[in-house]
Amino acid sequence: MPTYDLIIKNVRIVTDIAIKEADIYVKDGKISSIGFLEARPAADVVIDGNGMLALPGLVDTHVHFREPGMVQKEDFETGTKGAAAGGTTTVLDMPTTRPVVSTPDIFREKLKVVAKKAVVDFGLYGAAGIENLHQLDELARVGAAAFKTYTVSPPAERMNEYKGAVIRNAGELLNVIERSSSTGLVHCIHAEEDSIVQYLSGKLQSLGRKDAEAHCESRPNIAEALAVHQAVGIAEMIGAKLHLLHISTREAVQIIRSAKARGVRVTAETCPHYLYFTKEDMQRLGAYGKYNPPARSHEDIIALWEGLRDGTIDAIVSDHAPHAREEKDAGREDIWRAPPGTPGVETRLPLVLARAYGWSLDIHDITRLCSKNPAKIYGLGWRKGELAEGFDADITIIDPDVTWRIKSSELQTKAKDTVIFDQMKVKGQVNYTIVRGRVVYERGVGFERPGVGMFLPGKASDSDIKA
Ligand SMILES: [Zn+2]
């Protein structure tokens, strides 16, 4: 009779298609078996799940934890603690730190700094732009999870957060994607057409517009649609594998739907803020509601949920992008002065649970969108994103029926004061977050020590994602 490291008793396990009552047996960080063993084996730790739901640990492949370089906004410890408290067991951190992760040396330096602080498992993106084309192979070799490219230019004063991650036109995008595709890593695109955004921003500013809604008007649906169309076209032409970040418009959903029907190798994600807020909320949210792409309309929200339902959009991720309150408040009188982005790593699951059922998605869809698909898109689907024997014992135990209100003061992020979901009524409470068999968060108790999170080097992605 083997001794286990952990046994979770009395839980209802959520798989792709069913909910089954069983015990989970964990050995050496992996799920050893699921079921009921006849003899009660021994274990170092036994958790009584009290009939709660066990989900595959959530995977958030789009976070900005701001380290190194901007730790006044967030750092890897507060970021990964927020992830753990929200039931997320794996995060992938974007390369737009200071310096931008555009070379293997910078990648190694960042890894050294953040590894000591991680409470959950993590991977790191590499930036891909024209300036660092010759570094992409080496970035893949040192373990980049994926590549990220912006098709839209950053504000002039933040160029050092983006340098090496921006392309200026379709030819440059083709060049970068051609170069990255030989690495086997997925290439992620922030898709907004820069020339539209530049033109409209200039025009609105010259008219004296400084209100929050002007931000949305400067980045209309067509800006996303044009850039998505272009990226999809390039992927189709050269057979590259692209992932489209934070999709927000009905036009983009339509383009991606038909591309997938033609067999183009694209995947797509959206975020809770696009499923909750519209341009009309900007008056109330002000600069805290400024993010890129911006809040849209109710018609777009409908299209996004339809896209999630039919498999056009593969994942819901947070795009957790915190800023210090002073920075956001600089946009109170003049929206152009506030940086874009909003915190969200800790609130993703309860926000999705609160709304998804109303849009005819069930708990299996939620698990697919928040755990399985994000893992698969990034080549982690062989070990993360599912509760099955042989997989990493990444397990989130929730009480799905509790309704509660988000209190931003209780969140882990350093950007507590800017949380746009504050006071929102949500559903589902995370009681335990378990990473490779280790409890990293227990409700009412706290967190494991920083440094227990493991680095996940990138690898060529699994076979194409299916809904
Ligand atoms: Zn982002």
Boltz pocket constraint, residues with backbone or C-beta under 6 A from the ligand:
constraints:
  - pocket:
      binder: B
      contacts: [[A, 62], [A, 64], [A, 94], [A, 319], [A, 320], [A, 321]]
      max_distance: 6.0
